[in-house]
């Protein structure tokens, strides 16, 4: 019996011990809960609605032609969306599901990047920060290519780290394949990939072996040039109209409080920045202590090099687009930098968990994660932090009886077309007979909002839904109104669009 007691006690102890991977499982489940439970909460905004309304078609060839004519992104995301659309339909949840799954999958990828860089403590911190970060959650719930870009960019970094860890032909091929997929997801991937390729070429252990990778990625880039030429920068004009100084201020705001965090103000942004800066500062302090006071200096050298590689990748992903913007090739938008925020996040986790940061580093990382989680939950609870409620506005428009014309801002045309059956553009120079005119938009409103848009019409009601407005004008009977007349009178000082129901006959 005494001989059996020892092994039985050890077995019982093992059954009571959680497996080593339980933190990763818990954080991945948390990421899934944050992304999937509210996937339907917000309505589509312009870019999301534009895809099912103007891009997705029953045939893949027609969809790809629409991508070349109307979009400004590589084709991989639209290929996945087309498959998703053909299987699950064009509903909000269906079209957002690929982004949500990509966002969930990014958590274990960030875990593994940090583990390779600095060990298990850094891996837990990185996975936690990625799981709850409001920016990553936001793009995991948007039917656009940014969530996939975050995942493919993260996978490229992971393949890069594994290739550095143990160079072999198989890992070179995997890095090349993931690099091609990343470039086929978003054009800004080139900045991250160039930094990784240059690092591999600079290291003696990987210099010769990795040569096929830049060749394959470069060939993929050349293959995309005809598509880039055909797209011609569609939909990027707004970037140049946004002052560069404001965009630079928006980059840390996006990272800390999310794409919609501006209404929270700089005070909340600073509150979120403090633990992040504290974690990074503590790690840097201990990383660069003098060797005489650091008996573990030599053992930490690989982690220091990995941290340097992550910093170089993140810097290339942000600073190179900034330099190009200064030189005149201005495509610098904060959301285009979203994949570069993964190496930034992993680097913060590595520094905050650096040896001898101790409890101070752990507390700083916990505060950063808790603050991010609070912002993410606040987005779900506060309409002011959400996308415009075009779904609610569409219900008001759909409830109007009789023939009506709808004027809206450009960013509202696609959502209204998506949510209101049969709504279509009114061609330039057309005249329609309508009994009602609905003017829709958002703040700031023109001083003339509420004034009749045409003779014979009067203001019937004014309604608001989560910051979106509808001014409803009615006439005693159907009256002819020209498209130019409708376009001149809108309630929001932005590019106007005119929509009419399919049953309304337009004359030239």
N, C-alpha and C positions, 0 to 999 in steps of 0.2 A: 504493500500500500504506500509506504514511504517512497518507493521507487517511482510510483505513478503520480504522486502528489505534485512533484515539481513540474513535469510536462503538462499536467492538467491545469495547474495554476497559470502557467505561461500561456496556454491556449485560451483560457478564460480572459486573461489580460488582453490578448490580441483581439478577441471578439468585441471587447469593450472600447477598443481604440478605433477612432475614425480613420478611414483611409487617407493617405497623404493628399489625394486629389480633391478632398471634400471642399476646400475653399473655392477652387475653380468651379466646381459644380454649383455651389451656392451662388456665386457671383454671376455665372451664366444664367441661372434661373432668375436672378434679380433683373438682369438685363432683358430677358425675355418678358418678364412681367411688366416692366416699364414700357416696353415697345409694343407689345401685342395687346395689352389690356385696353389701351386708349387709341388703337390704330384708326378707329372710326370717328374719334371725337371731333376732330377739326375737318372742315370742309376743304375741298380742293381750292388752291389758289391758282393764279394764272398759268404758271409753268406746268403744274400738274395737270390741269384741265386741258391745256393745249395738246398734250400727247394723245389722249383718246379722241379729241375732237378733230385734230388736224394731221396727226401723224400715223396712228395705228390704223391699218387697213386689213381686210380679210386676207390679202396675199402678202407674203413677205417681200416680194419684189416691189410692190407699190409702197409698202411701209419704208423700205430703204430709199426709194426715190423721194419720198416726203422728208426723210431725214436729211438728204443732201440739199433739198430746196428750202427747208424751213428751220432746221436746227443748226447748232454750232458745237456739236459734240461728236466723238467717235461712235461707231455703230454698236458696240457690244451691249450696252444697256438696252438699246431699242430692240435688239434681237431677243434678249431675255424677256422684255416686256411684251413683245409680240407673242412669244410662246405662252406666257402667263395669260395674256388677253384671250388667246384662242382656247385655253383650257378653263380658266376661271371667270372670264368675262371682263367687263370694263368698270366694275364697281370700285369704290374707293379702297376697300380692304384688299380686293384682289390685286389692284395695281400697286398698292403700297407694300404688299407682302414680300416681294423680293428685297426691297430695301430693309425691311424689318429683319428678315433672316440674315442678310449681310451684316447688319449691325450687331445681331446676337453673336454671329460667328467671329466677329472682330475681337470679342473679349478673350477667348482662349488663344487667339493669335497674339494679342498684346501680352498675355501671360507668358507665352513661350519666348517672345522677344526679350522680355525683361529677365526671365530665368536664365537664358543664355548669356545675357549681359552681366548679371550681378547676383543671381541666385533666387531662392524661393521667396524670401521676404520682399524683394523688389517685384517679383511676379505677382504676388497677392496685391500689392499696392497698385501696380499698373492695371490689372484686371478690374479692380474696384473703381479706379478713376475713369476708365473707359466705359464701364457699365453704367455709371450714373451721370456722366458729363452731359449737360443740357444740349450742347452742340451736336454731339454724336447721337443722342436720342432724337433730336429734331430731324436730322437727315436720315435716321432710320425709319422715320414716319413720313417721308416725302417720296412721292412717285417720280423721282428723278434719279440721275446717275450718281449723286454724291455719296449715298450710302455704299454703293458698290465700289466707288473709287476709294473710300476709306478701307474697305476690306482688301481689295486687290493691292493697294499701296502697302498695307500692313503685311500682306503675304510676301510681297517683294522684299520688304525689310527683313522678314523672318528668313527667307531663302538666302538673302545676303549674309545674315548672321550665321546661319548654318554652314554656308560655304566657307566663311572665314574660320569657323571652328574646325572643320575637317574638309579640306579641299579634295574633291574627286569629280570625275566626269559626270556622274549622275546628278550631283548637286549643281554643277554648272548648267546642265540641261534644264533642271527644274527652275533655277533662277531666270534663265532665258525665257522659258515658257511663261512664267508668272509676269515677267517684265513686259512681254508682248501683250498679255491680257490687260495689264495695268494701263499701258499706252492706248489700248483699244477701248478703254473706259473713259478716260479724260485726258485731254491734251496736256494739262499741267503735270501729268505723271513724268514728263520728260525731265523736269528739274530734279525730281527725286532719283530717277534712274541714272542720270548722268553723274550725280554725286556718288552713288553706290559703285558704278562702273569705274570711276576715277580712283576710288578708294581701293578697289580690288586690283587695279593695275599698278597702284603705288606699293602694294604689299608684295614682298618677294615670293611668299608662299603661294599666292594666287595669280601672279602676273601672267605667266604663260598659259596656265590651265584655263583661265576665265575668258580668253580671247573670243571663243565662239559666242559668248553671251552678248557682248556689244554688237557683234556682227548681226545676230538674229534680231536684236531690238532695233538696230539701225535700219535693217531691211523692212521691219514692220512700220517704222516711221516713214520710210520712203513710199511704202504702199498706201499710206494714209494721205499722202500729199494731194492726189486728185480730189479726194473728198474734201479736204481742207480748202482747196481752191474753189470747189463748187459751192461750199457753204459760205465762203466769203465773209465771215464774221457776222453772220445773222444774229441779231438780238444782243449785240454787245455795245451798242451805241450809248446805253445808259451808263456804262462804266466811265466813259470820258466825261459825261455830264455830272458825275459825282466827284467833288473836289478830292484830290489825292490826300490832302491833310486829314479830311474826315474819314477816308477809307483806312488810313493808318491808325487812327484812333479806334476804328471799328474792329480791327483785327484782334486785339486783346479782349475787347468786349464780347466778340463772338465766341472766343475760346472759353471765357469765364462764365458768361451768363447766357450763351446761346444766340441763335440767329434773331430771336425776338426779344432779347433782353434789354434793349435800349430804354424802354419805359421805366426800368428799375432804377436807372440813374447811376452816376459814377460812384456814389457812396457804397452801394451794394457791390459794384464791380471791384472797388478797392478792398472791401471786406473779404471777397473771394480770393483776391490776389495775394493777400497777406500770408495765409498758410502755404500757398504754392511757392511764393518767394522765400519763405522761411525754410521750407523743405529743401529747395534748391540751394539756398545760401549755406545751410548747415552742411550739406553734402560737399559743396565746393570747398568749404573751409577745411574739412577733414581730408578731402582728396589731395589738397596741395599743402598739407603740413610738411615741415622739413623732415627729410628721411631720418635724421638723428633721433627724432622723437616718435618715429613710426617704425616699430619693429616689423610690421606687416607690409611695409612699402612694396617689397618685391612680390608678395603674394597677391597684391591688389592690382598689379600692373595690367593683367588682361581686362579686368573690369574698367580700368581707367581708359584703355584703348577703345573698348566697346562704347563707353560713354562719349568719347570723342567722336566715334563714328556716327552715333545717333545725333549728336549735336551738328555734325557736318551735314547730314542728310536733311535735318530740319532747317538749318540755315539756308541750304540751297533751295529748298522748297518755298521759302519765304523771301529771301533777299534777292535771288536772281530775278523773279518777276518784278520786284520793286525796282531793281536797277533798270530793267527793260522799260518799265513805266516812265522812269525819269528820262530815258533816252528816246521816248516817243512811241514805243510799242506797248501801249497801255491796255493790258487785259487783267490788271490787278483788281480782283474782287475778293473780299474776305472768304466767300464760300468756295472759291476755287482753291483755297489753301487748306481745305479741311483735311485732306490726307496727310499733309505735313504736320498736323497737330497730333498724330499718333506717335511719331518719334519724340515730339515735344513732351507728350504725356508720359511715355516710357522713361524718358530722361529724368523728369521730375521724380518718378517713382524710384529710379536707380539712385539718384542723389539723396532723396529723403530717407532711403533705407541703407545708406552707406555705413560701413563699420564705424562705430563710435559716435554716430549721431544719436543712438540710444533712444530713450523715451521721447526726447524732444522731436526727433525726426518722425517717429511714429505718430505722435500727437498732431504734428503739422499735417501729415498725410491724411489722418482721420478727419481733421477739421476740413481739409480741402474736399474730401469725398462727401462728408455730411453736407457741406455748403452746396456742392453741386447737386446732390440729391434733393435738397430743399428747393432749389431753383427749378429742377425738372418737375417736381410735384406742383409747384406754383404755376407752371405753364399749363398743366392740366386743369387747374382750378380757376385761372384768371383769363377771361376772354381777351383782355387787353394785351396779353402776351402771346396770343394765338394768331393763326392765319385769319384773314378776313372771312367773315361768316357769309360767303356767297351762297351757300346752301339755304340759309335762312332768308336771304334777300330774294333768291329764286322762288321761294314759296309765295312771297308777296306778289311777285310778278306773275306767277302762274295763276293766282287767284283772281286776276283782273278779267272780267267778262268782256267779250266783244273784241273787235280789232284794235290793236294798240301798237305804237312804236316805242321802242326802248332805246334811250341814249345812255351810254356808260363810258367810263374811261377804258383805255386800251387793256389795262390789266383786269378788267371785269368782263370783257367780251367772251373769252374762252370759258370761264366758269359759268356764266349765264347760259351759253350755248350747251354746256355739259348738263346743267341741271334742269333747263327748261326745254322740253321736247319741241322740236320743230322750229326753234328760233334760228334765224339766219341773218347774214349781213345784208344790209340794203345797199345796192350798188350806187356808185356816185352818179349824180344827175337824175336819180329816180324821184318819182312823186307817188305817194301812197295816200289812200283815203282811210283815216283812222278816227275813232271816237275818243281815244285816250292817248296821252303821251306820258311815259314814265321816265323820269330822269333819275339816274342812280349814280352814286359816287361816294367819296369819303372826304374827310377834312384834309386840308382847309377848303371850305366852301366859298364859291364866288359870292360877291355882294348881291348879284342878280338872282341868286337861287330863290325860288318861290315866285318869280315873275313869270307870267304866261309865255311859253316859248313861241306861240303863233296866235294870230287873231282868232277869236272865237273860243279859245280855251281858257279855263279858269282853274285855280288851285283847288283840288278836291281834298287832298290830305297829304300829310308829311309823316313818314314813319322812319324809325331807326332800329337797326338790329346790330348790336355789338360794333358800333362805330361806322356802319354802312348805312347810307340814307337813300330813301325813295321819295321823290316828289311826284305826286300823281295829279295830272292835269286832265280835265274832261271837257268835252264839247257837247252841245245838245244833240247833235247828229254828226255823222261821219263827215270829215272835212279833208280836202287835199292839203298835204304838207310835203314840202320838198326835202330831200336828203340834206341839201346844203343848209336849209333853214334849221333842221334838227341838229345838225352838227355844230352850228354856230352857238346854240343855246344849251350849254351843259352846266351842271352845278359844281364841277370840280375843275380847277385849272390844270388839266392834263389833256393829252391827245384823246379826242373823242371818237367813239364808234357808235354806229346806229344799227340796231337789230330790229327785225320784224318777224312775226309768226309766219310759218310757211304758207298759211291760208290767205295772207294779205297779198293782193295783186299790185305789183308795182308797174307804173308807166314811166316811159322816158320823157 
